[in-house]
Amino acid sequence: MVFLDWKELPWVWSLSGSFIATAVLVLLVPGLLAGVFGYFAFRSRIKGVYFSIITQALTYAAMLLFFRNETGFGGNNGFTGFTSILGFSLNTPRMHVLLFTLSGVALLGCYLLARWLVQSRFGRVLQAVRDAESRTMFCGYNPLSYKLTIWVISAMMCGLAGALYVPQVGIINPGEMSVGNSIEMAVWTAVGGRASLIGPIIGAFVVNGGKSWLTMAAPEYWLYVLGLLFIAVTLFMPGGIVGLSRQWREHRAARRGKAQAATSVATTTSAKAAATGPIAEGARA
């Protein structure tokens, strides 16, 4: 790992020489930071758009701090020169396949863990907190512990994702903490489907596939396309790609209902006309 022109790494990286210590810190540091911030945020009952603004503001502040060379976090250049891990070169095709496989296994593991959490009693309480936090409190549950737990778990998942990302691209700098990346991840979720676990995964593949193609064909238009995609999905596909089948079924059911209602009205009108016809003739006679 190359750190500017320093002859030795700053003290904050003193444990980076140990693979085991680094692996533990990959999960421990994000979890600890998320736990401290989440405790004060959730204790103050900050939620919704205000919670989003605070998290984005703190992330942006951290990015500006990490851009400073004297802080010991790489400055504008970040960290480069990742050439080996546990003595094995990162530049061989076999290592590329191994890291790609590990990323897939980690994704599957996080998905199964999230699915298990959602289907457990813990997940049902989380859904209750999401839908009606005050009612959940009146039922005897403390939303703080549930929200804080899932917040810390999500931060640890992000740490694991970052640890698998850096060896494959070979560089990491503070620019990865930009607001644009956070918005892009929100677009993944919106495109794939917000009401499911598999939706954000599908959205990530679709959006990043489009990004890889469009940034090569017309890079200056990518941000405009991303914004239009988010608006279009929000207006016309609220359930995302995963919800398209349900949206189509609901549309067909609504059309069928309207057709049946129109048929029923036409039948009723015909019946009334048939019933009133003889009476009208008798009255004329």
LUMKE-203066 format. One line per 3 residues: number of its first residue (from 1); their letters; for each residue x, y, z of N, C-alpha, C. Coordinates in steps of 0.001 Angstrom, whole numbers, plus 500000, padded with zeros to 6 digits. Layout:
<recs>
NUM) A) X Y Z X Y Z X Y Z; ... $
</recs>
This chain:
<recs>
1) MVF) 500844 498810 500000 500000 500000 500000 500881 501242 500000; 500594 502173 499119 501382 503402 498998 500618 504545 499648; 501304 505289 500524 500682 506395 501237 501503 507642 500982 $
4) LDW) 501091 508425 499948 501815 509647 499589 503312 509344 499482; 504158 510188 500052 505613 509944 500046 506123 509629 501443; 505223 509223 502342 505642 508934 503701 506462 507642 503721 $
7) KEL) 507508 507640 504538 508355 506459 504653 507698 505362 505485; 506809 505754 506363 506082 504769 507173 504652 505251 507365; 503757 504303 507616 502351 504634 507763 502098 505371 509062 $
10) PWV) 501073 506236 509106 500709 506911 510359 500285 505892 511415; 500242 506359 512663 499953 505447 513772 498572 504816 513676; 497628 505491 512998 496284 504933 512913 496253 503646 512091 $
13) WSL) 497328 503404 511330 497397 502194 510508 498375 501182 511087; 498655 501298 512365 499657 500424 512974 499260 498954 512957; 497958 498657 512933 497492 497269 512923 497252 496736 511515 $
16) SGS) 497526 497567 510507 497248 497132 509140 498182 496042 508655; 499292 495808 509384 500209 494744 508990 499690 493367 509333; 498686 493281 510185 498115 492002 510582 496797 491773 509846 $
19) FIA) 496702 490650 509127 495484 490366 508375 494304 490142 509310; 494518 489433 510398 493427 489136 511338 492923 490421 511979; 493864 491272 512433 493459 492532 513049 492716 493412 512051 $
22) TAV) 493185 493434 510806 492515 494236 509778 491119 493717 509506; 490981 492384 509433 489664 491788 509180 488683 492123 510294; 489173 492139 511527 488304 492487 512658 487926 493958 512613 $
25) LVL) 488914 494821 512311 488652 496254 512273 487722 496639 511121; 487735 495870 510046 486838 496127 508914 485386 496123 509378; 485058 495267 510326 483695 495197 510851 483528 496037 512116 $
28) LVP) 484573 496085 512928 484459 496750 514227 484376 498265 514108; 485208 498869 513268 485239 500335 513163 483933 500900 512609; 483426 500392 511485 482125 500914 511019 481009 500664 512019 $
31) GLL) 481015 499495 512664 479982 499208 513653 480048 500145 514843; 481264 500452 515290 481424 501342 516444 480993 502763 516100; 481416 503257 514946 481024 504609 514539 479517 504714 514358 $
34) AGV) 478927 503707 513726 477479 503714 513536 476755 503616 514866; 477310 502839 515799 476673 502707 517103 476658 504019 517878; 477777 504738 517868 477849 506009 518600 476909 507039 517978 $
37) FGY) 476984 507182 516642 476112 508154 515985 474643 507749 516106; 474353 506478 515865 472972 506015 515897 472339 506160 517263; 473128 505949 518308 472570 506046 519660 472036 507455 519917 $
40) FAF) 472847 508456 519615 472411 509831 519870 471315 510270 518892; 471391 509795 517642 470382 510194 516656 469028 509566 516985; 469016 508264 517238 467748 507584 517498 467196 507937 518881 $
43) RSR) 468106 508225 519810 467649 508646 521137 466924 509989 521056; 467380 510839 520143 466728 512133 519944 465526 512030 519014; 465227 510804 518567 464075 510527 517694 464156 511309 516380 $
46) IKG) 465369 511400 515870 465572 512005 514556 465280 510940 513507; 464436 511254 512554 464091 510273 511532 463643 510997 510268; 463379 510181 509248 462906 510744 507998 463966 511559 507278 $
49) VYF) 463527 512647 506678 464421 513463 505868 465500 514126 506724; 465205 514403 507985 466203 515026 508852 467359 514065 509131; 467036 512796 509303 468078 511785 509510 468947 511667 508257 $
52) SII) 468334 511703 507084 469088 511633 505830 470022 512823 505682; 469526 514017 506020 470348 515222 505897 471550 515153 506836; 471335 514707 508073 472431 514639 509043 473488 513636 508604 $
55) TQA) 473059 512462 508151 474034 511456 507724 474833 511933 506517; 474165 512598 505570 474878 513103 504406 475851 514214 504802; 475420 515064 505724 476289 516161 506157 477530 515629 506876 $
58) LTY) 477357 514647 507745 478499 514075 508459 479435 513347 507507; 478869 512640 506528 479707 511946 505553 480515 512943 504725; 479876 514036 504336 480581 515066 503558 481686 515707 504393 $
61) AAM) 481400 515944 505688 482426 516513 506567 483608 515557 506721; 483317 514265 506847 484395 513280 506945 485216 513240 505656; 484552 513374 504515 485266 513384 503246 486235 514569 503174 $
64) LLF) 485778 515742 503580 486650 516910 503580 487824 516729 504538; 487562 516085 505688 488637 515827 506645 489660 514860 506062; 489200 513823 505409 490108 512820 504863 490905 513361 503677 $
67) FRN) 490412 514411 503043 491140 515007 501930 492410 515734 502399; 492495 516048 503661 493673 516743 504189 494806 515736 504382; 495970 516046 503843 497089 515106 503881 497569 514818 505298 $
70) ETG) 497500 515835 506171 498075 515662 507511 497227 514804 508425; 496022 514451 508013 495171 513634 508885 495586 512166 508895; 496368 511753 507920 496820 510365 507899 495881 509419 507185 $
73) FGG) 494993 509937 506346 494049 509081 505629 494213 509159 504115; 495378 509535 503652 495664 509457 502227 495506 510734 501446; 494783 511706 501986 494612 512952 501257 493862 512768 499957 $
76) NNG) 494106 513646 499035 493397 513617 497756 493738 512382 496923; 494969 511894 497073 495394 510718 496305 494848 509420 496871; 494524 509415 498136 494027 508194 498753 495119 507155 498901 $
79) FTG) 494723 505891 498900 495667 504786 499021 495746 504045 497695; 496955 503755 497291 497186 503008 496062 498227 501921 496340; 498584 501215 495293 499660 500237 495419 499272 498972 496153 $
82) FTS) 498022 498565 496069 497618 497287 496662 498041 496170 495707; 499120 495500 496032 499699 494504 495118 499571 493078 495606; 499434 492863 496902 499385 491492 497410 498568 491421 498686 $
85) ILG) 498117 490226 498997 497398 489964 500237 497778 488569 500725; 498253 488504 501937 498746 487253 502531 499848 486624 501670; 500625 487477 500998 501712 486990 500177 501327 486606 498769 $
88) FSL) 500044 486677 498420 499580 486326 497082 499336 487599 496277; 499780 487583 495033 499629 488750 494177 498162 488986 493839; 497775 490261 493823 496405 490628 493464 496218 490798 491960 $
91) NTP) 497280 490682 491201 497215 490969 489768 497138 489723 488903; 496866 488589 489481 496755 487355 488705 495290 487062 488400; 495003 486420 487266 493608 486073 486947 492959 485193 488007 $
94) RMH) 493717 484291 488588 493161 483413 489621 492714 484216 490839; 493498 485227 491238 493111 486053 492379 491896 486903 492051; 491799 487373 490811 490619 488140 490393 489358 487295 490517 $
97) VLL) 489447 486052 490065 488298 485146 490163 487971 484862 491625; 489000 484686 492441 488785 484403 493858 488095 485566 494557; 488567 486792 494304 487954 487960 494930 486523 488161 494443 $
100) FTL) 486293 487910 493161 484938 488017 492615 484021 486983 493275; 484534 485780 493453 483746 484728 494105 483459 485080 495561; 484463 485604 496251 484262 486008 497645 483219 487120 497747 $
103) SGV) 483222 488028 496783 482219 489092 496774 480822 488509 496602; 480688 487527 495688 479387 486875 495497 478931 486119 496739; 479866 485425 497383 479526 484693 498611 479120 485659 499714 $
106) ALL) 479831 486780 499830 479488 487783 500843 478114 488381 500567; 477809 488644 499297 476496 489163 498932 475396 488171 499299; 475612 486906 498971 474622 485876 499301 474461 485746 500810 $
109) GCY) 475580 485785 501535 475505 485680 502988 474747 486841 503619; 475011 488063 503138 474299 489235 503665 472814 489168 503324; 472500 488682 502127 471088 488544 501743 470369 487538 502630 $
112) LLA) 470995 486392 502871 470366 485369 503714 470224 485861 505157; 471230 486591 505639 471133 487154 506984 469993 488158 507063; 469891 489033 506070 468812 490026 506056 467447 489346 505962 $
115) RWL) 467366 488298 505161 466094 487582 505027 465696 486924 506337; 466686 486337 507003 466400 485712 508300 465954 486757 509325; 466597 487911 509313 466216 488968 510247 464798 489461 509983 $
118) VQS) 464456 489635 508706 463126 490135 508357 462037 489159 508779; 462294 487873 508619 461285 486871 508922 461226 486504 510407; 462171 486997 511183 462188 486691 512612 461306 487665 513389 $
121) RFG) 461179 487410 514670 460422 488318 515534 461051 489704 515533; 462375 489758 515492 463083 491030 515428 462659 491821 514204; 462566 491131 513059 462161 491807 511826 460734 492297 511869 $
124) RVL) 459845 491534 512492 458447 491969 512590 458321 493219 513453; 459123 493279 514508 459113 494490 515336 459668 495676 514552; 460701 495435 513740 461246 496505 512911 460197 497041 511943 $
127) QAV) 459422 496148 511348 458358 496590 510441 457300 497391 511189; 457020 496979 512416 456061 497730 513223 456603 499119 513558; 457901 499205 513855 458524 500502 514128 458472 501383 512888 $
130) RDA) 458709 500787 511732 458661 501541 510480 457264 502096 510211; 456241 501275 510450 454880 501667 510093 454220 502539 511153; 454496 502267 512414 453850 503033 513497 454731 502968 514741 $
133) ESR) 455725 503845 514802 456681 503802 515908 456020 504107 517247; 455119 505073 517275 454464 505426 518540 453626 504268 519076; 452900 503603 518210 452093 502459 518643 452977 501327 519155 $
136) TMF) 454118 501138 518508 455049 500102 518949 455560 500417 520356; 455844 501678 520622 456278 502076 521966 455180 501807 522987; 453931 502099 522631 452824 501878 523565 452592 500396 523833 $
139) CGY) 453058 499550 522910 452931 498095 523106 454050 497524 523971; 454979 498366 524402 456016 497920 525329 457375 497679 524709; 457548 498011 523436 458839 497813 522780 459619 499124 522766 $
142) NPL) 460941 498981 522867 461814 500156 522811 462389 500270 521402; 461917 501179 520576 462405 501279 519192 463895 501566 519092; 464467 502227 520114 465873 502605 520056 466769 501392 519855 $
145) SYK) 466560 500348 520626 467439 499179 520547 467304 498481 519195; 466101 498396 518680 465885 497727 517396 466487 498536 516250; 466249 499825 516235 466784 500669 515164 468307 500734 515227 $
148) LTI) 468835 500809 516426 470282 500880 516578 470946 499575 516142; 470337 498456 516461 470908 497164 516081 470978 496998 514572; 469885 497283 513892 469882 497105 512436 470765 498142 511760 $
151) WVI) 470888 499307 512359 471771 500356 511822 473228 499910 511907; 473624 499318 513022 475000 498838 513194 475281 497671 512249; 474316 496772 512100 474501 495641 511190 474699 496127 509757 $
154) SAM) 473922 497115 509339 474065 497641 507980 475425 498311 507789; 475921 498994 508819 477242 499630 508721 478343 498577 508600; 478211 497477 509316 479204 496403 509232 479170 495742 507852 $
157) MCG) 477990 495627 507272 477891 495106 505901 478606 496037 504928; 478454 497338 505129 479138 498307 504266 480654 498193 504408; 481126 497979 505632 482559 497788 505851 483081 496557 505125 $
160) LAG) 482314 495481 505172 482700 494256 504456 482740 494495 502946; 481749 495229 502432 481720 495535 501005 482940 496360 500599; 483304 497339 501418 484474 498155 501108 485762 497359 501126 $
163) ALY) 485869 496421 502076 487077 495604 502163 487236 494704 500944; 486135 494288 500339 486200 493467 499132 486362 494316 497872; 485947 495565 497941 485999 496457 496775 487414 496946 496500 $
166) VPQ) 488123 497361 497541 489428 498001 497362 490449 497088 496701; 490633 495831 497126 491646 494993 496452 491351 494759 494971; 490097 494861 494566 489746 494587 493175 489971 495795 492273 $
169) VGI) 489835 497007 492811 490063 498203 491995 491462 498767 492192; 492097 498447 493321 493484 498839 493541 493705 500244 494056; 492632 500980 494330 492783 502353 494830 491534 502727 495609 $
172) INP) 491710 503564 496602 490579 504096 497364 490942 505502 497814; 490038 506454 497604 490278 507826 498049 489003 508399 498652; 489107 509533 499348 487927 510085 500028 486770 510430 499118 $
175) GEM) 487028 510561 497806 485954 510879 496879 484852 509834 496865; 485146 508622 497344 484124 507576 497406 483030 507904 498421; 483296 508870 499305 482291 509259 500300 481429 510419 499834 $
178) SVG) 481455 510716 498552 480692 511841 498041 479190 511583 498128; 478436 512670 498114 476978 512573 498192 476418 511851 496966; 477085 512019 495826 476614 511378 494606 476533 509867 494719 $
181) NSI) 477501 509268 495400 477473 507815 495579 476297 507386 496451; 475993 508180 497463 474842 507859 498313 473544 507947 497523; 473430 508978 496693 472232 509122 495867 472128 507960 494875 $
184) EMA) 473262 507554 494336 473256 506444 493380 472758 505160 494035; 473143 504929 495280 472660 503732 495983 471162 503823 496258; 470670 505026 496506 469221 505199 496654 468501 504889 495355 $
187) VWT) 469133 505237 494223 468550 504921 492914 468534 503412 492695; 469596 502703 493128 469586 501235 493027 468340 500660 493688; 468089 501146 494895 466948 500626 495655 465628 500967 494980 $
190) AVG) 465515 502196 494489 464265 502615 493841 464013 501835 492558; 465060 501630 491763 464909 500920 490499 464595 499452 490731; 465295 498827 491652 465066 497408 491903 463761 497130 492615 $
193) GRA) 463457 497931 493619 462233 497716 494391 462491 497918 495868; 461807 498883 496447 462056 499248 497844 461436 498290 498842; 460444 497538 498427 459703 496698 499363 460187 495256 499374 $
196) SLI) 461413 495015 498942 461938 493662 498917 463434 493683 499190; 463989 492515 499492 465421 492406 499727 466187 492188 498427; 465576 491493 497484 466254 491209 496228 466223 492421 495299 $
199) GPI) 465279 493340 495519 465143 494501 494653 466394 495360 494558; 466987 495786 495677 468201 496606 495581 469352 495892 494874; 469421 494570 495007 470479 493823 494325 470279 493898 492816 $
202) IGA) 469035 493671 492376 468726 493766 490952 468969 495187 490453; 468538 496178 491233 468748 497572 490849 470215 497924 490722; 471054 497383 491613 472490 497660 491545 473086 497121 490248 $
205) FVV) 472684 495907 489867 473200 495332 488621 472717 496129 487410; 471441 496502 487404 470880 497214 486255 471508 498606 486112; 471544 499363 487211 472063 500734 487151 473555 500744 486836 $
208) NGG) 474322 499860 487473 475763 499847 487216 476083 499330 485819; 475246 498398 485323 475428 497976 483935 475202 499122 482966; 474126 499901 483209 473880 501073 482378 474963 502125 482534 $
211) KSW) 475474 502264 483734 476541 503240 483977 477811 502858 483225; 478159 501578 483253 479375 501127 482567 479282 501382 481071; 478090 501169 480508 477937 501373 479078 477873 502858 478716 $
214) LTM) 477073 503629 479470 476839 505018 479100 478053 505893 479387; 478806 505601 480433 479990 506410 480727 481085 506208 479676; 480976 505143 478911 481904 504952 477794 481353 505584 476510 $
217) AAP) 480029 505459 476297 479423 505981 475073 479209 507489 475137; 478661 507970 476250 478384 509408 476393 478498 509783 477868; 479707 509907 478385 479895 510129 479828 479271 511411 480351 $
220) EYW) 479143 512432 479507 478611 513718 479986 477116 513650 480280; 476435 512606 479812 474985 512520 480006 474583 511574 481138; 475558 510922 481768 475203 509892 482739 474398 510449 483919 $
223) LYV) 474825 511563 484500 474125 512108 485667 472705 512540 485310; 472517 513057 484098 471164 513431 483672 470279 512193 483531; 470829 511152 482951 470076 509901 482797 469750 509317 484160 $
226) LGL) 470691 509394 485091 470456 508862 486425 469323 509600 487116; 469320 510929 487005 468246 511705 487613 466902 511428 486976; 466871 511357 485640 465615 511057 484948 465124 509655 485288 $
229) LFI) 466046 508717 485432 465668 507353 485792 465012 507318 487168; 465571 508058 488104 465005 508091 489459 463608 508707 489444; 463433 509792 488703 462120 510442 488617 461100 509516 487956 $
232) AVT) 461515 508868 486856 460603 507985 486131 460176 506803 486985; 461113 506222 487704 460770 505077 488563 459838 505507 489683; 460103 506669 490270 459257 507149 491363 457830 507413 490894 $
235) LFM) 457676 507949 489681 456346 508303 489183 455592 507110 488609; 456286 506283 487823 455595 505251 487043 455853 503827 487524; 456891 503618 488316 457208 502279 488823 457507 502347 490309 $
238) PGG) 456528 502674 491142 456800 502821 492573 457308 501548 493239; 456981 500406 492647 457464 499141 493200 458762 498662 492592; 459333 499440 491661 460575 499051 491027 460399 497878 490074 $
241) IVG) 461528 497295 489668 461489 496160 488749 460793 494962 489385; 461063 494735 490658 460444 493604 491351 458934 493764 491414; 458457 494984 491532 457018 495215 491659 456285 495335 490340 $
244) LSR) 456995 495165 489211 456335 495295 487913 455240 494248 487714; 455525 492998 488105 454524 491941 487924 453282 492225 488758; 453498 492666 490008 452348 492987 490859 451592 494188 490312 $
247) QWR) 452341 495183 489826 451697 496364 489244 450882 495991 488009; 451405 495064 487195 450690 494627 486003 449425 493852 486377; 449536 492993 487398 448360 492238 487846 447283 493166 488382 $
250) EHR) 447693 494171 489160 446726 495126 489689 446076 495924 488558; 446876 496256 487536 446331 496994 486387 445300 496143 485642; 445622 494872 485426 444684 493981 484745 443431 493764 485575 $
253) AAR) 443596 493610 486895 442434 493434 487762 441540 494670 487732; 442163 495858 487714 441377 497092 487660 440622 497192 486340; 441268 496831 485223 440587 496868 483927 439446 495852 483874 $
256) RGK) 439707 494663 484470 438658 493656 484502 437473 494122 485330; 437801 494792 486464 436736 495310 487316 435909 496367 486611; 436583 497249 485868 435848 498275 485128 434978 497652 484042 $
259) AQA) 435518 496632 483365 434733 495962 482321 433510 495273 482907; 433702 494606 484060 432572 493944 484705 431544 494949 485187; 432019 496089 485707 431098 497127 486160 430304 497687 484991 $
262) ATS) 430987 497906 483850 430283 498418 482666 429261 497416 482158; 429625 496124 482172 428689 495078 481745 427488 495013 482666; 427762 495133 483973 426670 495091 484954 425723 496263 484768 $
265) VAT) 426279 497458 484520 425435 498639 484300 424602 498474 483045; 425239 497948 481979 424509 497750 480725 423394 496731 480897; 423670 495651 481646 422644 494622 481884 421489 495185 482688 $
268) TTS) 421813 495955 483732 420775 496556 484570 419917 497518 483753; 420556 498312 482914 419816 499268 482081 418882 498538 481119; 419388 497449 480511 418555 496672 479586 417376 496049 480292 $
271) AKA) 417624 495549 481512 416549 494925 482278 415483 495946 482655; 415923 497129 483042 414956 498175 483392 414139 498582 482172; 414826 498691 481022 414118 499063 479793 413101 497995 479416 $
274) AAT) 413471 496720 479576 412547 495634 479250 411362 495610 480186; 411608 495971 481474 410526 495947 482450 409574 497116 482278; 410090 498245 481905 409241 499435 481792 408564 499531 480429 $
277) GPI) 408982 498712 479455 408380 498772 478127 406890 498448 478115; 406464 497291 478664 405023 496977 478688 404201 497990 479466; 404736 498499 480554 403995 499477 481360 403736 500731 480552 $
280) AEG) 404776 501156 479821 404628 502356 478999 403577 502129 477897; 403579 500933 477298 402591 500642 476244 401178 500612 476807; 401030 500035 478020 399714 499995 478652 399203 501380 478988 $
283) ARA) 400134 502221 479413 399719 503586 479766 399256 504331 478522; 399930 504097 477369 399503 504770 476137 398150 504245 475673; 397948 502936 475868 396643 502368 475471 395521 502895 476320 $
</recs>
